[in-house]
Amino acid sequence: MTKDTENCPYGLELILDLHGCDSSRFTRSSLKDFFREICELIDMEPCELHFWDDVGVPLEEQQTDPKTKGTSAVQFILTSTIVVHTLDLMQTVYVNIFSCKAFDTDEAARFTANWFSASDWTSNVVVRR
C-alpha cells in the first residue's frame, strides 16, 4: 500500500438496527421491492438475490425462536452486498449495506427506516480502508 492509498477509504458500510417495524414488509415479495428501490436510490447495480427462510419448510420444522424466525436475504450488487435479516416476532430488521462505490448513507438510512415503518432505529457507518 502506498502512502497515497493508505488514507483513502475503500468503501462504506451502513449498519442499521430497526425496531417496531411493520412485519407485513418481511415477505419475499416486499423484500424484492425493497432491494430494487434501494438499489435505484443509491445507484447500485443489483446482481443475484438469495433468501433464507421457512418458505417450503414443513410447519413442525419451522423456526419458533424470536431470534431466528424471519427472513434473511442477500442482494449482491456489482460493488458488494446489501444484507437484510428480519425477525417476525420481534418486529425488528437488521440491514447492512456495503459498497466500494460511494453512496449517501443518510439517504439510504432514512429510506430503509421509512420502508420498514420503523418506530425506532439506529445507524452506524464504518469507513473501510
N, C-alpha and C positions, 0 to 999 in steps of 0.2 A: 504494500500500500504506500503510495506516495504521500508526501506532506499535503499536496493539494486535495487529495481524496479522503484523507483522514477525517476531516471535519465536515465533509459533505454527507448529508443524510442519504441513505439508500432508499428509504421509503417510510411510510407511516402505517401504524396500526391503531385503529379506533376500537376501543373496548367499551361495550355498553351493557349495563345491567338495568333491565326494565321490569318494573313491578306494577301490580294492579292492572294488568293488560286484559284486553278483550280476547278471550281464548277462542272465539269463533274465527280469529285470524290465524289459528295454528294448523290449518289444514294444508295439505299438499298444494291444492289449487290456489289458495290465498298466498302461500309462501312463494309459489312460482310467480305470481303477480308482483309480490314484494321484490323479488330478485330482479325481475325485468325493470321495474320502476327505479330501484336504487341504482342499477347499472346505468340507466339513462341519465339519472340525476347527476351522478358523479363521473359520467363519461368513461365508463369501463366497458370492455368488450366481453360479454359472457361466453363461456365455453361449456363444459359439461356440468350437469347438475345431478347430485346424488342425495337420496333420502335414506334415513334410518328411522323406523318407527314400527308400530304394531299393525300396520296395514297388511292384511292377509294372514296374520298370526292368529291361531285358534284362541278363543276367549280365555281359556284356562292357562295359556302361556303368555298372555299379555302382561305388560308391566303394571304394577299397582302402587309401587313406592312413589310418593310425591316427587322425589329427587330424580326419578328415571322415567316416569310416564310422560311422554311427549314425543316430539319430532325433532330430530337433528337433521340438518341439511347443509351441504357444502356446494356453493356455487363457485366453480372455478372460473376465474377471469383471466384474461390474457396476461395480466401482471401479478396474479397471485390468487387470493381466495376471499370469499365472503362466507362466514360460517354462522349458522343460527341454531340455537338449542332452545326449544320451547318446553315449558313444564306446565302441562294442562292443569293439574290440581293446585298448583301454586300461583297460577296466572302470571308467570314470570317468563321472560325471554332474555337470553344472553346472546349478544351479537359481537362478532369480531370482523372487522374489515381491514385487510392488509393488502397493501399495494406498493410497488416500487414507483408507480406513477402517482404524481401528486393529486390530491383531491381535497375538497373543502370538508374538513372533519366536522365543523359546526353544523353545516347544512345537512350532512349525512346523519348526524346525531338527532337533529330536530325532526327530520323526515321519518326516521326509524321510530322514534318515540311516538310521533303522531300516528304512524301506520298501525302500530300495535295498541294505540289508545292508552299508553302508559300513564298511570296516575302519579308515578314517582320514578325517577331514573337518574343514573349517574353515568358519566363518561370519562374515559381516560384516553390520552393519546400517547403512544410510545413512538419515539423517533428512532428508526432503525438506521444504523450506520455501518 
